[in-house]
Amino acid sequence: MNQETLRFAQSNEAKFIENLKNLVKIPSVSFPGFDPQFVVNSAEAVAGLLRSSGLQNVEILRIKDAHPYVYGEWMNAPGKPTLLLYAHHDVQPAGRESLWNSPPFEAIERDGRLYGRGTADDKCGAVIHASAIWSCLKTEGKLPLNVKMIVEGEEEIGSPHLEEFLKAYHQKMQADAMILTDTGNYDTGIPSITTSLRGIASVDVLVRASDHPLHSGMWGGPVVDPVQALSKMIASLTDKDGKMTIPGIYSKVRALSKAEAQSLKSLKYSEKDFRKQAQILPKTKIIGGKDLLNSLWNEPSLSVNAIQASSKKDCANIINEAAWCHIGIRLVPHMDPKQTLESLKKALLKAAPWGVTVEFSNGHASPAWLAEAEGTAFQAASRALEKGFGRKTVFIGCGGSIPFVGPFSKVLGGVPAILIGAEDPYTNPHSENESLHLGDFFKSIQSAIHLYEEMSNISARVKSAEGRFSRVLSKV
């Protein structure tokens, strides 16, 4: 590795921060109801960044009704492997702006962190690789291997057009390994490779009792309250310890191997660590079992993401006509996403009291993903991160979902999919005051430079063997 490249990257850290700030300024929320033009503007800004980094054949890829993807490549290393680098430029809504300590779409540096929506999830992923590639090309005039980079525009809404996209552009995406820079580290300063992702089964639930709101004084008593009905339905899904009561929900949860159990134990994760990272209130009880990491990574969980009946602003002395919620289950490998969704809906219907009408909509189901972190590609990535961060790399799970991973790995023939990122437990992705630890951001850029060098000697035979395990599980 050319030390000049590493020093050059270090000397340009201010430029890299500025590039990220420029992307954060664009409110590229991909959710329905938000102006899609901002996602287009974001794609154009990312395309400009990739061009300025030295990538060639940069273009905005479009398919009907989908938010735009951005593509760029550098394919001037004959005989060397090709890496497909992935990030996404769309973001979550800002949420409750009153809870932000600074404007959500104005990246602000504070106490060694950069605050703003998308700083960590996942505009930093695009900037990390653009910065590393630019540093290599500026100092060495070349990369040690071939690179393709794809930056998605609708990851935050579950990649709904992914199948169509892959059909249209699968030849362009062909590579020998994938590097997905959209996960995080076990803790600040600890380089990590994610080897498992939970899937998700989620749905909108509407409970209706009348065709219009009724005066709570004139009609209260005999009239069914749909908010209470929905509350009873939700409450029926878990027991007093927070475990789900849906029949069969745990039947396909796999037992950990001896090696996996030892790996979890070696991380020495305590309740104190959990409370510090999650920042939950001191008197809030920890539920779901004592093995916290196993609960977070390897067991299903249920969450009510939103609930509404009237609003705080429009609160009046009424019995609402309807109540709505969005509810989801994070699922683990070997659980069938569609079957899980149907089990959730069946359990809600069974628990519906007082003859209320229950309607389901916007159902979504995507599988979990699991890879075996053994083989040359993972070893090369582990060495690169260790060099960039200055400490040993750990292999971890992730409780979140990235729908992109399984289908893309499958289309590429099951090549190794290596998940890394610059988030840490204090990032607050999807919540107010999202932030990026700048020290880890810079170390991630250094790691990416090492990664290109380390991955340049991966053989095709090894790649094929290593991808087999991921390919099988992506079908579950």
Secondary structure, 3 states (H helix, E strand, C coil): CCHHHHHHHHHCHHHHHHHHHHHHCCCCECCCCCCCHHHHHHHHHHHHHHHHHCCEEEEEECCCCCCCEEEEEECCCCCCCEEEEEEECCECCCCCHHHCCCCCCCCEEECCEEECCCCCCCHHHHHHHHHHHHHHHHHHCCCCCEEEEEEECCHHHCCCCHHHHHHHHHHHHCCCEEEEECCECCECCECEEEEEECEEEEEEEEEECCCCCEEHHHHECCECCHHHHHHHHHHCCECCCCCECCCCCCCCCCCCCHHHHHHHHHCCCCHHHHHHHHCCCCCCCCCCCCCHHHHHHHCCEEEEEEEECCCCCCCCCEECCEEEEEEEEEECCCCCHHHHHHHHHHHHHHHCCCCCEEEEEEEEEECCEECCCCCHHHHHHHHHHHHHHCCCCEEEEECCCCCCHHHHHHHCCCCCEEEECCECCCCCCCCCCCEEEHHHHHHHHHHHHHHHHHHCCCCHHHHHHHHHHHHHHCCC
